[in-house]
Each structure stands twice: as structure tokens, then as C-alpha cells.
Amino acid sequence: MSAFANRHGTGSFRRRHLLVAVDDFTVAAGVEDEMHHFELTVRHDGSVVTAVGGTPVRWPWSPCYDSPNALAALVGLPLTATPADIAAWTDAREQCTHQFDLTTLAISHAARHVAGGANRRDYVTEVPDWNEAPFTARLWRDGDLFLDWTCSRETVLEPEQFRGAPLKQRFFAWCANNLDSDTAEAAQMLRRAVWLSPARKVDLEDMDDATESGLALAICYTSQAERMPIAIRSRNSLRDFSTSAAPLLATFEP
């Protein structure tokens, strides 16, 4: 049995996304949490995506390593694409969820940079371990606390600006109808952390393959029918950030 088992209730789920425009046509991006560490590069011509490439650093299941190849589907996407535009452009279920999220963040960051925005954007999310609602979830943007939610299992309860926001289906639509694009991006990062936080009570290291994980069929690159039976567990890939976010992406050097 893994040393990571039965840790629920002893810390927090933490995650970091870092986006850096290293020049006028390139954004380097990284995401890390205890189960994942991905880094990639998005190139563009000032208007559309021209290339996406990346190599996983830590990944939970063996097919995840090859999943960056699927990101080529985003070549040609306008930098100004909305979540609805992206959903119409390609099927996110054919992608690694985390690398797809990271790529769309990098594309949005490229658009900000082209429009004169800062070259760097840094998100850190934290969801303290919970078994019963209500629970809290927080997001820091560029070092400052930006979102502080109290949540039920289904919706955001507080603050008033987010009251009633669904945490499961229709969240992107709710953001589009209620938030500016910059706040919506942060909210989507925090909602993803809420969605992932219960994984801390799952002992992934005690599993042999993804069929034992409860991962639903055909919701991501690894869970496609042709890959699920060969999705072997990547042993010793968990890391413990339950008490501090400081080590997250510490080795990421755009």
C-alpha cells in the first residue's frame, strides 16, 4: 500500500499554472500538481496558432506520454478564440484534459501579450481536504489572492458574484454569461482544482492500470477504448504538495 494512501483530510490539493511569453511569437507553459506535471510550447504568428509541442514530465498513465501529439488539432486556432470556439474547433475528449487546458490557457496568454499585456501569468489554486460540504477553494493570480470560494458539492455558495455557479455541467456557459473573460479564465482554473481535489483520497499507486481508477470511458486521450486496456500506471509519479505550493514548477525554465 502506498504511503500516499489515507492522506485525505491532512492537507490541501494544490496546483500551479505558469504562462510565459518568451518572445513575440512563443508562449511556454507549465502545470503541476501531485498527479501531473506537463510543460509545452505554443507558437503563433500574432493571429493564429502555428505549432504546439510538449513533453510530459510526470504523468499518471502510460498513454499520457504520447498525448501531446493530439494537440496539433489546435494549429490554426485564432488566438482570440472563446471556449465555445475551441469546443467547436476540436473534440476535447480526444485530448489529455490537463494539457488541453494548459494549451488553451497559453493561447489566451498569447492573445493578451500580443495586445500589450504582461509576458507572465501565474495561477496557484488550493482546495483544503474535505469530505463534507461546505468547503473552501482559493486561487492566487500573480501572487495575489484573486478568488476565494465557499462551495457545496454542486455550486459555489459565496461570494455573491459567484453564488449559484454550477461546479459540474454548464460552468463554461455560466462564466460566459456572467463574467468578463479574464475573471472567467481564473474561475475555470479554480473549478478544475475543485473537480480534481477528491483524487487525494484515491490511492493511485495501488493500481495497476487505468481500468481500476474509475476513469470513465472516452472522456480523455487515455480513456479512449483503444487505449484504456493498455493504460499502465506510471509508478512513483505522485508528489506531495499538501502543505506548500512553493515547490510547484520549481524546475520550469521557459
LINDA-V859971 format. One line per field, one symbol per residue. ss: DSSP state (H for helix, E for strand, L for the rest). psi: psi as a letter, one per 30 degrees, with the letter a starting at -180 (. if undefined). burial: + if it has 24 or more other C-alpha atoms within 12 Angstrom, else -. Layout:
ss = ???
psi = ???
burial = ???
This chain:
ss = LLLLLLLLLLLEEEEEEEEEEEELLEEEEEEELLLLEEEEEEEELLLEEEEEEEEEEELLEHHHHHHHHHHHHHLLLELLLLHHHHHHHLLHHHLLHHHHHHHHHHHHHHHHHHLLLLLEEEEEEEEELLLLLLEEEEEEELLEEEEEEEELLLEEEELHHHLLLELLLLHHHHHHHHLLHHHHHHHHHHHHHHHHHHHHHLLHHHLLEHHHLLLLLLLLLLLLHHHHLLLEELLLLLLLLLLLLLLLLLLLLL
psi = klfflgfkggblkkkkkkkkjfafgkkkkkkkaffljkklkkllgfelkfkkllkkekkekeffefffefffffkfkkfgkleeeeefeljffglkeeeeeeeeeeeeeeeeeeggllfkkjkklkjkkkekllllklkkkhfkkekjkkkafelkelleegkfkkfclgeeeeeefflleeeeeeeeeeeeeeefefffgkiefglelffffgkkkhfleegkeffefgikkjkhfkljgffkfefkgfgji.
burial = ---+--++---++++++++++--+++++++++++++++++++++-+++++++++-++++++++++++++++++++++++++++--+-----+++++++++++++++++++++++----++++++++++++----+++++++----++++++++-+++----+-++++---++-++-----+--++++++++++++++++++++++---++--+-+----+++++--++--++++--++++++--+--++-----
